[in-house]
Amino acid sequence: MALQDYSTGYDAYQTDTEDELASHPFVESDGVYHENTPLEQWRGIQNLDDFFRRVYTYHWRHGFICMCVEDVLQLIQFLWLVLLSGFLVDCVDYGILFATRTPTTKQTFEDVFITPCSCGFSVPIVALCMVIAFGFLLIRVVMVTRNIFKYWQIRKFYLVALQIPSSELDNTKWNEVQEKLMQVQRDVNMCIYKTEVTQLDISNRILRYKNFFISMINKSILPLSIQVPFVGKVWYLTHGLKFNLEWILFWMPGWNISPFKNPYHVKDEYKNAHKRIALARQLSTKILVLGVVNLVLCPIIFLWHILYFLFVYGNMVKRDPGFLGSRRWSLYSRAYLRHFNELDHELDMRLCQAYQPSSDYVNSFMSPLPAILGRFVTFVFGAVLFVLVVLTWYDEDVLQIQHMITLMGGIGMVLSISTMLIPPENMVFDPNTKMTQVLSHIHYHPNHWKDKAHTSQVRDEFGELFQFKGTALLQELLSPLITPLILIFKVRHSSLEIVDFYRNFTVDVSGVGDVCSFAQMNIRKHGNKKWSSAGKTTTETHQQAEHGKTELSLVHFSIMNPTWQPPEAAERYLQDIQKSFRQDKQSPSGLHLPPLSPPPVTQSLSSLHSYSDKTGSQMPRSDGCVVTESSPGNRNTHSSNYDSSDMGVSMLYMHELRQQDRLTNMGQIGDESLTEVRHFMTDSELHPVNEYRSYTDSYGATSSAPYSNQPSTSQNV
């Protein structure tokens, strides 16, 4: 059933209104209560979302100096690109440069280059572009200046409140910062409506909008697929399209643009089912206006994209022609594969660890015919290049021959491309095992991929998530042209579904504000019965998260936050997973988990987290994390104390549980089809490592009334 066929009540947990917060006696006009004691200046922070987000960003971007230098250099880079583009367009005499008119010889730089004072950007379109560019630059300068002052305030918070000096920032894990944040809350009440904040509260505030966005993609609310001629259905999400979607769905609260009336509360009318049609029409109109604005600005943005890609990636392609043939995770995959409440550095770490096995998987599909042709081309052009290099070594005057350097460079590019067609000599075609290794890191895949990783269909679908860099760059380049069309002809017609989503899946958490209900990882409300939640959930199809995202996110969050105290339902679910694992470990016919990787001792799997009665708890983890591809902000200090193989075996075990339940229901499973799980586990016994801790019965919020299941009439907007 479609989401719009349901009319569910908005869940409101007891909380204070924004007006009450602004008028609180402890809060000054700047949103902060001030006293003489060092920590009192952080009492009653009004916009705690922004504050926690900046605390996290400060740690992720390596502190004050790195953040300031990076922001300033980005400004200089933008200014340099604008000036260089204008200079090349209007301040170069190409007639003299290419000797198409007298003088026929190039004498000096002064003959070719016109001084900026003389050229003066006489072309009207160039002058208009320069005015727009400098206007945008001025806005960026103001924003960077404002951010630097905020960086300084966060630096002070780290030094005074958290007592983390800048020299130790890179050696401090985010979990340690989070624990200190929770202690500061207990000392001075940064949030004046809660005595304590939990790890989930912090994540909900930092990722408030991202959790909504991830949930909308998980429930297929946002139409992000397009039909490409001769290719078929393609998932399309670029930075430009994402920026526009976030602008209309989350940003600019209080400007009557997004459904949010302030940074942490959805507008009241979005909680009223009787206004859904009117709200959908308003949202549709706003998306239409935004699409038209994008269409008007399309030529300028497209020109900027061309210049930016030429200057940034042109040299990369020249130095390494195989750059476009390498792969990267698409922007859509980063949203599809992301857990609820998963921070940026955690996602980056997972996807970086999945890079090498993913490359091995897609490279195992190399066709024999291109390999044969690649070897032939490599032999022919390699012989020619070898002769030219020898001649050049014997007499460097060979380089004086016209176009000789160009010829040698072109041969080198051909060799680079042909070499990519040749598979490694010792490569083994075993895509199902490789896909299992990939799944241990990415944690999600469609159900029909199971045992079909060797098919071209799965390979092509996985290729949309792990796409060629050339494809990604082409999509970004064409984004100014395609984004307005998607907004006008696709997203606009999903306005009613978006309005229904906000009403059905928004909850007001006391001391936190309006958050996506999926981000609470409530098994009872959003669990999937196919993911071993049977008997623990009252979820209907329209309420459950797809692909087991609630269950997998809960396990992931528990691993990444080992001191987090889950509520009773989550505790029981994790206990059942642990109990099932114990039984399979001891059973002669347990679940079959394919090996995650070759069997070096350093990657032996530790035991699953013991959520046992009064014996403590620890999900699989150990020190260290091997990142196979670097990405901005990645460093080992961000990683929690867990081993990627331990995280992977937990996720694979849950996938196998889900598969076993499905096959059991179909009557297609027998004891002989299952293999011992202990073959893939360490022989050590499960053991508690933490002292027993009591679990609370809530996520920092009181239980809400169940959704109403009465369907409502769906109308087109």
PAGUVO-207154 format. One line per 10 residues: their letters; for each residue x, y, z of C-alpha. Coordinates in Angstrom, 2 decimals, padded with zeros to 5 digits. Layout:
residues N
A = X Y Z; ...
***
This chain:
residues 717
MALQDYSTGY = 000.00 000.00 000.00; 001.20 003.49 -000.78; 002.14 005.88 001.98; -000.44 008.43 000.94; -003.20 005.89 001.60; -002.65 006.24 005.32; -003.54 009.03 007.67; -001.51 008.61 010.82; -001.45 010.80 013.86; 001.54 012.97 014.63
DAYQTDTEDE = 003.39 011.66 017.68; 004.14 014.37 020.23; 006.29 013.72 023.27; 006.05 016.22 026.09; 008.38 019.10 025.38; 008.62 022.86 025.70; 007.82 025.21 022.89; 010.34 027.42 021.23; 008.73 030.55 022.69; 009.15 029.14 026.19
LASHPFVESD = 012.78 028.44 025.44; 013.42 031.97 024.21; 011.76 033.47 027.29; 013.47 031.19 029.78; 014.94 033.20 032.68; 018.36 031.58 032.27; 018.69 032.44 028.57; 020.01 035.79 027.42; 019.25 037.43 024.08; 022.20 035.68 022.43
GVYHENTPLE = 020.80 032.30 023.45; 023.40 031.57 026.17; 023.20 031.98 029.94; 026.28 033.79 031.27; 027.90 033.55 034.69; 031.37 034.18 036.03; 032.28 030.50 036.29; 034.06 029.15 033.18; 031.41 026.56 032.27; 028.32 028.69 032.91
QWRGIQNLDD = 028.69 030.44 029.56; 027.50 027.22 027.93; 024.37 026.83 030.04; 021.07 026.88 028.14; 022.43 026.95 024.58; 019.48 027.85 022.40; 020.45 026.22 019.10; 021.96 023.02 020.43; 021.73 021.36 017.00; 024.12 023.86 015.48
FFRRVYTYHW = 026.38 023.72 018.53; 026.71 019.91 018.55; 027.16 019.93 014.79; 030.04 022.38 015.08; 031.60 020.41 017.93; 031.54 017.32 015.71; 032.82 019.19 012.65; 035.64 020.71 014.71; 036.83 017.21 015.61; 036.26 015.78 012.12
RHGFICMCVE = 038.19 018.59 010.39; 041.18 018.44 012.75; 040.72 021.62 014.73; 040.81 025.40 014.43; 043.94 025.93 012.31; 043.06 023.30 009.71; 039.48 024.56 009.42; 040.51 028.20 008.97; 043.27 027.41 006.48; 040.97 025.15 004.46
DVLQLIQFLW = 038.18 027.74 004.31; 040.53 030.58 003.35; 042.25 028.51 000.67; 038.89 027.56 -000.80; 038.11 031.27 -001.09; 041.45 031.90 -002.78; 040.87 028.93 -005.09; 037.49 030.32 -006.13; 038.95 033.80 -006.67; 041.86 032.40 -008.69
LVLLSGFLVD = 039.52 030.35 -010.87; 037.33 033.38 -011.59; 040.28 035.66 -012.41; 042.04 033.04 -014.52; 038.87 032.33 -016.51; 038.25 036.02 -017.15; 041.88 036.57 -018.10; 041.90 033.70 -020.61; 038.66 034.87 -022.21; 039.35 038.59 -022.53
CVDYGILFAT = 043.04 039.25 -021.93; 044.80 036.96 -024.41; 045.47 037.88 -028.05; 044.94 034.47 -029.59; 045.67 035.80 -033.07; 049.27 036.49 -032.09; 049.49 033.44 -029.82; 048.63 031.04 -032.68; 050.40 033.18 -035.32; 047.25 033.64 -037.39
RTPTTKQTFE = 048.10 037.28 -038.06; 051.15 039.53 -038.01; 053.57 039.44 -036.37; 054.11 035.81 -037.30; 056.59 035.19 -034.51; 055.90 035.29 -030.81; 058.23 037.88 -029.41; 057.43 038.43 -025.74; 054.65 037.86 -023.24; 053.60 041.47 -023.68
DVFITPCSCG = 052.80 040.74 -027.34; 050.43 037.91 -026.44; 048.93 038.92 -023.10; 046.93 042.10 -022.64; 047.14 043.72 -019.22; 043.90 043.49 -017.20; 043.66 047.28 -017.15; 043.68 047.37 -020.94; 041.33 044.49 -021.67; 038.72 045.56 -019.09
FSVPIVALCM = 036.36 042.62 -019.80; 034.76 044.30 -022.80; 032.55 041.31 -023.67; 029.14 041.89 -021.97; 028.53 038.25 -021.04; 031.99 038.03 -019.47; 031.37 041.21 -017.48; 028.01 039.87 -016.26; 029.57 036.57 -015.19; 032.34 038.42 -013.36
VIAFGFLLIR = 029.82 040.57 -011.48; 027.85 037.48 -010.41; 031.04 035.67 -009.44; 032.34 038.53 -007.31; 028.92 038.92 -005.68; 029.00 035.25 -004.74; 032.59 035.65 -003.55; 031.56 038.52 -001.28; 028.87 036.34 000.29; 031.41 033.56 000.79
VVMVTRNIFK = 033.83 035.98 002.46; 031.14 037.06 004.93; 030.21 033.45 005.68; 033.82 032.36 006.16; 034.51 035.31 008.47; 031.45 034.45 010.51; 032.46 030.79 010.64; 035.96 031.61 011.83; 034.53 033.39 014.87; 032.36 030.34 015.57
YWQIRKFYLV = 035.38 028.05 015.14; 037.13 030.10 017.79; 034.18 029.65 020.17; 034.23 025.89 019.63; 038.00 025.88 020.20; 037.38 027.59 023.52; 034.74 024.98 024.38; 037.21 022.17 023.66; 039.91 023.79 025.78; 037.79 024.93 028.75
ALQIPSSELD = 034.79 022.62 028.95; 036.04 019.41 027.36; 039.65 019.99 028.42; 041.00 018.67 025.13; 044.01 020.70 023.95; 044.54 021.19 020.23; 047.69 019.05 020.34; 045.64 016.05 021.54; 042.65 016.50 019.24; 043.90 014.09 016.58
NTKWNEVQEK = 044.59 011.49 019.26; 041.09 011.72 020.74; 038.31 009.48 019.48; 034.86 010.90 018.89; 033.43 008.55 021.51; 035.68 010.21 024.08; 034.53 013.65 022.98; 030.94 012.46 023.22; 031.44 011.19 026.77; 032.90 014.55 027.78
LMQVQRDVNM = 029.93 016.31 026.15; 027.57 014.24 028.24; 029.53 015.12 031.38; 029.38 018.84 030.57; 025.61 018.50 030.19; 025.40 016.99 033.65; 027.52 019.82 035.05; 025.98 022.93 033.46; 022.85 021.86 031.54; 023.61 022.91 027.98
CIYKTEVTQL = 020.08 021.64 027.34; 018.00 023.16 030.13; 015.08 020.73 029.71; 017.03 017.52 030.29; 019.43 016.62 033.06; 021.35 014.22 030.86; 021.72 013.68 027.14; 022.46 010.32 025.59; 024.53 009.33 022.59; 021.27 008.97 020.68
DISNRILRYK = 020.21 012.52 021.60; 023.52 013.88 020.30; 023.28 011.90 017.07; 019.64 012.95 016.58; 020.64 016.59 016.84; 023.71 016.36 014.61; 021.90 014.25 011.99; 018.35 015.59 012.33; 017.96 016.51 008.65; 020.12 013.68 007.33
NFFISMINKS = 017.99 011.09 009.10; 014.91 012.52 007.40; 016.68 012.42 004.04; 017.91 008.84 004.53; 014.42 007.75 005.55; 012.82 009.37 002.51; 015.19 007.47 000.25; 014.62 004.25 002.18; 010.83 004.63 001.76; 011.19 005.71 -001.91
ILPLSIQVPF = 009.52 009.05 -001.26; 011.96 011.01 -003.42; 011.89 010.07 -007.13; 015.61 009.88 -007.86; 015.57 007.57 -010.88; 015.56 008.64 -014.52; 015.19 006.74 -017.78; 018.26 007.06 -020.00; 017.86 006.05 -023.68; 019.61 002.76 -024.52
VGKVWYLTHG = 020.59 002.37 -020.85; 017.35 002.16 -018.90; 016.65 003.14 -015.32; 019.49 005.01 -013.61; 019.64 006.34 -010.05; 020.51 010.01 -010.25; 021.61 012.14 -007.31; 024.21 014.88 -007.73; 025.46 017.53 -005.36; 023.35 020.15 -007.17
LKFNLEWILF = 020.15 018.11 -006.92; 020.85 017.22 -003.29; 021.46 020.88 -002.46; 018.09 021.84 -003.94; 016.27 019.01 -002.16; 017.79 019.93 001.19; 016.98 023.60 000.56; 013.29 022.95 -000.01; 012.88 020.18 002.60; 015.02 021.28 005.54
WMPGWNISPF = 016.80 024.60 005.22; 015.70 028.19 005.68; 013.36 027.52 008.64; 011.27 030.54 009.49; 011.40 031.84 005.89; 008.27 029.88 004.97; 010.24 027.77 002.49; 010.84 024.40 004.17; 008.41 022.43 006.35; 010.48 023.40 009.41
KNPYHVKDEY = 009.44 026.50 011.34; 012.78 026.58 013.20; 015.88 024.34 013.26; 014.23 021.71 015.44; 010.46 021.84 014.97; 008.25 021.02 012.00; 005.44 023.47 011.30; 002.26 022.68 013.15; 000.16 022.50 010.00; 002.28 019.58 008.75
KNAHKRIALA = 001.04 017.61 011.76; -002.59 018.08 010.77; -003.97 015.49 008.36; -006.81 017.81 007.30; -004.34 020.25 005.70; -002.35 017.73 003.71; -003.85 018.64 000.32; -003.35 022.38 000.77; 000.19 021.86 002.06; 000.97 019.58 -000.86
RQLSTKILVL = -000.16 022.26 -003.31; 001.98 024.87 -001.55; 005.01 022.58 -001.54; 004.45 021.73 -005.19; 004.40 025.44 -006.06; 007.63 026.07 -004.12; 009.37 023.18 -005.88; 008.14 024.51 -009.23; 009.52 027.99 -008.46; 012.83 026.48 -007.36
GVVNLVLCPI = 012.99 024.45 -010.56; 012.33 027.54 -012.70; 015.05 029.48 -010.84; 017.46 026.62 -011.54; 016.42 026.69 -015.18; 017.11 030.44 -015.45; 020.51 030.12 -013.79; 021.33 026.98 -015.75; 023.67 028.60 -018.36; 025.82 030.32 -015.73
IFLWHILYFL = 026.02 027.27 -013.48; 026.75 025.01 -016.44; 029.56 027.31 -017.61; 031.01 027.32 -014.10; 030.90 023.51 -013.98; 032.76 023.27 -017.29; 035.53 025.61 -016.12; 035.79 023.95 -012.73; 036.03 020.42 -014.15; 038.56 021.46 -016.78
FVYGNMVKRD = 040.88 023.11 -014.27; 040.48 020.51 -011.49; 040.31 017.24 -013.41; 042.07 018.11 -016.68; 045.54 017.65 -015.24; 044.48 014.44 -013.46; 043.29 012.90 -016.71; 046.49 013.99 -018.45; 048.71 012.43 -015.79; 046.57 009.33 -015.32
PGFLGSRRWS = 044.17 008.51 -018.17; 042.88 005.58 -016.13; 041.50 008.04 -013.58; 038.11 008.15 -015.32; 037.99 004.35 -015.35; 038.48 004.01 -011.61; 035.46 003.88 -009.34; 033.90 005.74 -006.46; 030.78 005.45 -004.34; 027.96 007.45 -005.86
LYSRAYLRHF = 026.15 010.12 -003.90; 022.98 008.02 -004.04; 024.81 005.00 -002.61; 026.01 007.09 000.34; 022.38 007.78 001.23; 021.10 004.28 000.40; 023.84 002.49 002.38; 023.84 004.83 005.36; 022.47 003.67 008.71; 020.17 005.83 010.77
NELDHELDMR = 022.26 007.96 013.17; 025.49 007.09 011.37; 027.96 009.97 011.51; 029.96 011.07 008.49; 033.28 009.61 009.61; 031.64 006.26 010.36; 030.12 006.09 006.89; 033.38 007.16 005.25; 035.26 004.47 007.13; 032.84 001.72 006.08
LCQAYQPSSD = 032.83 002.69 002.43; 036.61 003.09 002.34; 037.00 -000.38 003.78; 034.58 -001.68 001.15; 036.50 -000.05 -001.70; 039.03 -002.79 -002.37; 036.63 -005.77 -002.22; 034.16 -003.80 -004.35; 036.89 -003.14 -006.94; 037.82 -006.81 -006.90
YVNSFMSPLP = 034.18 -007.75 -007.47; 033.55 -005.49 -010.47; 036.97 -006.25 -011.96; 036.26 -009.99 -011.85; 033.76 -009.50 -014.71; 036.41 -008.61 -017.27; 035.49 -010.07 -020.65; 038.04 -012.32 -022.42; 037.74 -010.52 -025.78; 038.73 -007.04 -024.49
AILGRFVTFV = 041.60 -008.70 -022.61; 042.88 -010.26 -025.83; 042.62 -006.95 -027.69; 044.23 -005.14 -024.75; 047.27 -007.43 -024.81; 047.66 -006.90 -028.56; 047.40 -003.11 -028.35; 049.79 -003.06 -025.40; 052.36 -005.08 -027.36; 052.18 -002.92 -030.51
FGAVLFVLVV = 052.18 000.51 -028.89; 054.55 -000.60 -026.14; 057.11 -001.59 -028.79; 056.78 001.79 -030.54; 057.14 003.71 -027.28; 060.19 001.63 -026.32; 061.90 002.48 -029.63; 061.16 006.20 -029.20; 062.49 006.18 -025.64; 065.70 004.44 -026.76
LTWYDEDVLQ = 066.19 006.94 -029.60; 065.61 009.81 -027.22; 068.14 008.35 -024.78; 070.68 008.01 -027.60; 070.14 011.51 -028.99; 067.89 014.00 -027.26; 067.53 015.95 -030.51; 064.81 013.44 -031.40; 062.55 015.46 -029.14; 062.98 018.44 -031.44
IQHMITLMGG = 060.94 016.70 -034.14; 057.56 018.38 -034.45; 054.82 016.76 -032.32; 057.22 014.10 -030.99; 056.35 014.83 -027.33; 052.65 014.83 -028.23; 053.07 011.49 -030.00; 054.81 009.91 -027.01; 052.17 011.26 -024.63; 049.37 009.91 -026.82
IGMVLSISTM = 051.00 006.47 -026.97; 051.30 006.53 -023.17; 047.58 007.26 -022.83; 046.71 004.38 -025.18; 048.91 002.04 -023.16; 047.26 003.13 -019.92; 043.80 002.41 -021.31; 044.75 -000.93 -022.89; 046.45 -002.08 -019.70; 043.18 -001.57 -017.81
LIPPENMVFD = 041.56 -004.17 -020.08; 043.99 -006.89 -018.99; 042.90 -008.73 -015.83; 045.44 -009.65 -013.14; 047.26 -012.87 -013.89; 046.13 -014.65 -010.72; 042.57 -013.35 -010.58; 039.95 -015.93 -009.62; 036.34 -015.58 -010.78; 034.38 -016.02 -007.56
PNTKMTQVLS = 031.92 -013.11 -007.48; 029.63 -014.55 -004.78; 032.46 -014.71 -002.25; 033.61 -011.24 -003.23; 030.08 -009.88 -002.86; 029.94 -011.38 000.63; 033.10 -009.48 001.50; 031.51 -006.32 000.11; 028.31 -006.90 002.08; 030.29 -007.23 005.31
HIHYHPNHWK = 031.15 -003.54 004.91; 028.24 -001.93 003.08; 025.61 -003.92 005.10; 022.78 -003.45 002.57; 021.79 -004.95 -000.74; 018.51 -005.81 -002.47; 017.12 -009.23 -001.63; 017.38 -010.51 -005.18; 021.18 -010.17 -005.10; 021.39 -013.21 -002.83
DKAHTSQVRD = 023.43 -015.98 -004.54; 023.21 -014.09 -007.86; 026.32 -011.96 -007.63; 027.71 -013.77 -010.68; 024.97 -012.41 -012.95; 025.29 -009.35 -015.15; 022.10 -007.89 -013.64; 023.61 -007.73 -010.14; 026.88 -006.44 -011.55; 025.13 -003.60 -013.38
EFGELFQFKG = 022.97 -002.68 -010.37; 025.99 -002.68 -008.09; 027.79 -000.56 -010.69; 025.20 002.18 -010.12; 026.24 002.33 -006.47; 029.96 001.87 -007.15; 030.15 003.88 -010.35; 032.96 004.95 -012.65; 034.46 008.31 -011.78; 033.95 009.31 -015.40
TALLQELLSP = 030.23 008.59 -015.06; 030.04 010.51 -011.80; 031.82 013.52 -013.31; 029.53 013.44 -016.34; 026.46 013.42 -014.09; 027.82 016.35 -012.09; 028.66 018.21 -015.28; 025.14 017.77 -016.63; 023.52 018.46 -013.26; 022.66 022.12 -014.09
LITPLILIFK = 020.68 020.87 -017.08; 018.99 017.83 -015.49; 018.28 019.11 -011.96; 015.60 021.66 -013.03; 013.80 018.97 -015.05; 013.79 016.52 -012.14; 012.46 019.18 -009.78; 009.72 020.31 -012.15; 008.58 017.01 -013.63; 009.31 014.45 -010.89
VRHSSLEIVD = 009.89 015.80 -007.38; 007.03 018.30 -007.65; 004.54 015.48 -008.19; 005.71 013.76 -005.00; 004.64 016.69 -002.81; 001.72 014.82 -001.26; 003.93 011.86 -000.34; 006.44 014.25 001.26; 003.73 015.95 003.32; 002.36 012.57 004.43
FYRNFTVDVS = 005.85 011.42 005.34; 006.44 014.39 007.64; 003.14 013.78 009.41; 003.47 010.00 009.69; 007.13 009.73 010.60; 007.88 012.75 012.79; 008.02 012.52 016.57; 008.68 015.24 019.13; 011.32 014.02 021.59; 011.52 015.87 024.88
GVGDVCSFAQ = 014.64 018.01 025.01; 015.52 017.20 021.38; 012.64 018.43 019.22; 011.08 016.97 016.11; 013.08 014.07 014.72; 012.41 011.35 012.18; 010.78 008.45 014.00; 012.98 005.98 012.13; 016.00 007.59 013.81; 014.70 006.33 017.16
MNIRKHGNKK = 015.36 002.77 015.88; 012.20 001.57 017.57; 011.79 -002.13 016.78; 008.14 -002.17 017.83; 007.15 000.65 015.49; 009.50 000.32 012.55; 010.90 -003.20 012.78; 010.63 -005.61 009.88; 009.15 -009.01 010.68; 011.37 -010.58 008.05
WSSAGKTTTE = 014.42 -009.47 010.01; 013.78 -011.60 013.09; 011.45 -009.06 014.63; 008.43 -011.33 014.59; 006.59 -011.09 017.86; 008.43 -007.90 018.82; 006.80 -005.49 016.44; 003.31 -004.30 015.66; 004.60 -002.75 012.47; 002.54 -002.71 009.31
THQQAEHGKT = 004.12 -002.63 005.90; 003.86 001.12 005.43; 005.51 001.76 008.83; 008.49 -000.56 008.60; 011.89 000.50 007.30; 012.93 -001.26 004.12; 015.86 -003.70 003.83; 016.00 -004.18 007.60; 017.42 -000.71 008.12; 015.92 -000.36 011.61
ELSLVHFSIM = 017.47 -003.59 012.85; 020.84 -003.11 011.17; 021.03 000.50 012.31; 020.31 -000.56 015.88; 023.10 -003.13 015.86; 025.50 -000.66 014.21; 024.70 002.11 016.69; 025.17 -000.29 019.60; 028.59 -001.30 018.28; 029.74 002.25 017.64
NPTWQPPEAA = 028.45 003.44 021.05; 029.26 000.62 023.48; 028.21 002.64 026.56; 024.80 003.54 025.14; 021.87 002.23 027.16; 019.20 000.97 024.75; 015.55 000.74 025.76; 013.89 -002.49 026.81; 012.60 -003.52 023.37; 015.97 -002.93 021.74
ERYLQDIQKS = 017.70 -004.80 024.56; 015.46 -007.83 024.10; 016.04 -007.79 020.35; 019.81 -007.71 020.80; 019.56 -010.46 023.39; 017.65 -012.63 020.94; 020.29 -012.05 018.26; 022.95 -013.05 020.78; 020.99 -016.11 021.86; 020.52 -017.21 018.26
FRQDKQSPSG = 024.22 -016.77 017.63; 025.10 -018.90 020.66; 022.81 -021.67 019.47; 024.16 -021.61 015.93; 027.72 -021.58 017.23; 027.09 -024.74 019.23; 024.83 -026.45 016.71; 026.29 -028.96 014.20; 024.07 -027.35 011.55; 024.35 -023.62 012.11
LHLPPLSPPP = 024.04 -020.77 009.70; 026.50 -020.64 006.81; 028.54 -017.43 006.71; 030.93 -017.25 003.77; 034.45 -016.14 004.70; 034.87 -012.39 004.76; 038.42 -012.38 003.49; 041.54 -014.53 003.20; 042.33 -016.07 006.58; 045.18 -014.02 008.05
VTQSLSSLHS = 045.38 -014.34 011.79; 045.05 -010.58 012.16; 041.47 -010.77 010.90; 040.21 -013.62 013.05; 036.72 -012.76 014.18; 035.96 -012.03 017.79; 032.79 -012.99 019.53; 029.48 -011.21 019.13; 028.35 -008.66 021.63; 026.91 -010.29 024.73
YSDKTGSQMP = 023.64 -008.65 025.64; 023.07 -011.29 028.28; 021.15 -010.95 031.49; 023.19 -008.99 034.03; 026.50 -009.99 032.48; 027.39 -006.81 030.65; 027.56 -006.11 026.96; 030.06 -005.67 024.20; 029.47 -005.89 020.48; 032.41 -007.16 018.41
RSDGCVVTES = 035.20 -004.66 018.24; 038.95 -004.35 018.62; 041.50 -001.64 018.16; 042.41 -000.40 014.74; 040.86 000.04 011.35; 042.46 -000.50 007.95; 041.21 002.02 005.38; 041.81 000.90 001.83; 041.07 004.24 000.21; 041.66 007.62 001.69
SPGNRNTHSS = 038.88 010.12 001.95; 038.64 013.61 003.41; 038.47 013.56 007.15; 039.40 009.92 007.55; 041.81 009.12 010.30; 042.11 006.27 012.72; 041.34 008.47 015.69; 037.75 008.63 014.49; 037.26 004.89 014.52; 035.67 003.30 017.50
NYDSSDMGVS = 037.29 000.32 019.14; 036.10 -002.35 016.81; 037.48 -004.43 013.97; 035.79 -004.15 010.60; 035.61 -007.92 010.27; 033.74 -008.11 013.58; 031.24 -005.52 012.42; 030.98 -007.39 009.12; 030.26 -010.77 010.66; 027.50 -009.25 012.79
MLYMHELRQQ = 025.81 -007.82 009.69; 026.30 -011.00 007.67; 024.83 -013.03 010.51; 021.71 -010.86 010.53; 021.38 -011.23 006.74; 021.64 -015.00 007.10; 019.05 -014.99 009.87; 016.72 -013.07 007.61; 017.37 -015.47 004.74; 016.79 -018.52 006.95
DRLTNMGQIG = 013.49 -017.13 008.25; 012.33 -016.46 004.72; 013.27 -019.92 003.47; 011.76 -021.56 006.52; 008.45 -019.84 005.83; 008.64 -021.10 002.26; 009.39 -024.64 003.44; 012.64 -024.73 001.49; 015.20 -025.12 004.21; 016.59 -028.18 005.92
DESLTEVRHF = 019.32 -028.94 008.40; 021.52 -030.39 005.69; 021.62 -027.02 003.86; 023.18 -025.14 006.77; 026.83 -025.20 007.78; 028.46 -024.63 011.13; 028.87 -021.00 011.95; 031.77 -021.68 014.26; 033.94 -022.29 011.18; 033.90 -018.54 010.75
MTDSELHPVN = 034.06 -017.56 014.41; 036.93 -017.72 016.83; 037.06 -020.75 019.09; 037.09 -018.57 022.17; 033.97 -018.62 024.31; 031.68 -015.64 024.50; 032.62 -013.62 027.49; 031.28 -010.45 029.12; 033.71 -007.55 029.16; 031.67 -004.80 030.72
EYRSYTDSYG = 029.90 -004.66 034.03; 026.15 -005.09 034.01; 024.27 -001.95 033.24; 020.58 -001.31 033.51; 018.68 -000.33 030.43; 016.17 002.44 030.30; 012.72 001.97 028.86; 012.86 004.91 026.51; 015.03 006.73 024.01; 014.86 009.91 026.01
ATSSAPYSNQ = 011.20 010.20 025.08; 007.93 008.87 026.38; 006.05 006.29 024.38; 003.74 007.73 021.81; 000.36 006.64 020.63; 000.41 004.09 017.82; -000.21 005.28 014.32; -003.73 005.30 013.11; -004.22 002.87 010.24; -007.24 004.54 008.71
PSTSQNV = -006.58 005.23 005.05; -007.08 008.70 003.70; -008.02 009.69 000.21; -005.07 010.35 -002.07; -005.40 013.24 -004.46; -003.10 014.40 -007.17; -001.50 017.81 -006.81
***
